[in-house]
Amino acid sequence: MASSAFKQYAVLASSTVSFTVCFMIWMMFAVLGIPIKAHLGLSETEFGILAATPVLSGSLIRVPLGIWTDRFGGRVVLFTLMLACVLPIYMMQFATAYWHFLVIGLFVGLAGGAFSVGTPYVARWFPKSKQGMAMGIFGAGNAGSSLTKLIAPTIIAAWGWQMVPTVYAAIMLGTALLFWVFSYSDPAHRVSSSVTLGQQLALMKNPAVLRYCQYYSVVFGGYVALALWMTKYYVAEYGFDIKHAAFLAACFSLPGGVLRAVGGWLSDRFGAYKVTWAVMWVCWVAFFILSYPQTQMVISTTQGPLSVHVGLGATLFTVVLFVVGVAMAVGKASVFKFIADEFPDNIGAVSGVVGLAGGLGGFLLPILFGLLVDLTGVRSSSFMLLYGTVCVSLVWMHFSFKPVARAEDARRLAAPEA
């Protein structure tokens, strides 16, 4: 019989690989949507809706999936979810009209619900002191968005976009089977409660849950939106082909997923509040820089007109975007450390609600990005929007956590005397 420690890490490894594949498929329109946009002649707003459609269903399903995970266990729920997505993924290649892609995209998007299954499933296999790190490692599966940017362009270049759904369906099926073989169940991890969907949604009235929903809509919703948007942004703004654009976009997506484990470790060591606060400030500065549009100015000098160009080149843009990816990776882990600390007996329920908020942010933002570009003609308007949301977040966080920070400082000062 396998030891407890072996089961812990087998569950963590199999769940992380499964979530990586689910996230890769959830973000498939980040690359697949570009040839579809050209084929169907879509506007920027229509592209935004297409890219965001899977995010909508993947977000809405998170709440019931969190409840089912508490009741039935993560192994059964995650395996069933992955199998349910195989056929819709395969059917994507037969779509011919815009509405076909939207409808099928809703079913493919269910894969995004894997996060609210895997988070409580993994967390309950580890002691509280290691939950932040464990959830961070699992959350590194967000790197699946960079994986799709490396795999899909190669497939499209070699065989056309219609081959991508076939390959992705095979990958999903194989991963589901491997997950079932290498994962474990523990009946003690199931929460025997009669919590209904209505009661879970009532968690939204809890001020702490509302705070975490808001933070996560920035660090996760913004990450999803940018992961979907950046390949097309590089193509349109800097004139790269799809393979080079996807590779550069992966420079944001990869750290945004892989380094989530670092965020879990930092949250365990320094506390979720300090880590989240630092993340918000880094994002605030970075989005201010990224939001400045390409600008041509003519200055009148004593020697005549002087033309000046102000704007980020592709290299500097990628470096700043990389910093944003690192900050968001850390922030995604720190928010869920909050949840593990404050709601240890109801992680699945609360993570489902918070994940829903973050996913809805990831759904709405790409649509708003496209709408702003269509209305203003300024591509960096997407970063202007994100800059505004982080400003609001910092103000809200400051006033919400002022008394919490004081209480933590008081407990820390009193600890040596106890």
Secondary structure, DSSP 8 states (H G I E B T S, - for coil): ---HHHHHHHHHHHHHHHHHHHHHHHTTHHHHHHHHHHHHT--HHHHHHHHHHHHHHHHHTHHHHHHHHHHH-HHHHHHHHHHHHHHHHHHGGG--SHHHHHHHHHHHGGGGGHHHHHHHHHHTTS-HHHHHHHHHHHHGGGGHHHHHHHHHHHHHHHH-TTHHHHHHHHHHHHHHHHHHHH----GGGS------HHHHHGGGGSHHHHHHHHHHHHHTHHHHHHHHHHHHHHHHHH---HHHHHHHHHHHHHHHHHTHHHHHHHHHHH-HHHHHHHHHHHHHHHHHHHT---EEEEEEETTEEEEEEE---HHHHHHHHHHHHHHHHHHHHHHHHHHHHH-TT-HHHHHHHHHHHHHHHHHHHHHHHHHHHHHH--TTHHHHHHHHHHHHHHHHHHHHHHHHHHHHHHHHHHGGG-
